[in-house]
Amino acid sequence: MSKKSKRQVRKSAAMKPSLAEVSTTGAASGPGYRDFNPDYKPVVKDLKRIAALAGTFFVILVALSFFLR
């Protein structure tokens, strides 16, 4: 059997804090971290439109199932 080799971790990647760690600790030192405020209004609008279309098509399929029997 061959020996297993361990994967080396770069020090720069291991020492860099993730975004989740920075936001939970509150120790962010940069202009980008505190100013991040996403606007999800267009996404919510699109999801509502998709749900309305899916509901409409479902009702049409149920109605057609009664007429096509």
PEJOPE-V222718 format. One record per helix or strand. SS is the DSSP state (H for helix, E for strand). FROM is the first residue (numbers start at 1). LEN is the number of residues. If there is no record, write none. Layout:
<<SS & FROM & LEN> <SS & FROM & LEN>>
//
This chain:
<<H & 11 & 5> <H & 19 & 7> <H & 31 & 4> <H & 41 & 27>>
//
